């Protein structure tokens, strides 16, 4: 099952939950204040193939998120 990141709208706590895909957007209870006013956050990932990062565009490029970039050539 995937790990989802959430942020509590009441106290600002960031937390993670392991949940089924079908539960990703279901209410998640904050472990700090027990509020269910939480939002799922967009998680960042880094994929590797043959020892090379597929999502890292290198230290000189901050304008793209990987894939095809005319600035750094990645």
RAZIKA-V676696 format. One record per backbone hydrogen bond with DSSP energy under -0.5 kcal/mol. CO is the residue of the C=O (numbers start at 1). NH is the residue of the N-H. If there is no record, write none. Layout:
CO,NH
CO,NH
This chain:
2,4
2,19
4,17
5,41
6,15
7,39
8,12
13,8
15,6
17,4
17,19
19,2
20,23
21,24
23,26
30,34
35,30
36,38
37,9
39,7
41,43
47,54
47,55
49,52
52,49
54,67
55,57
58,61
60,62
66,65
66,68
67,69
69,73
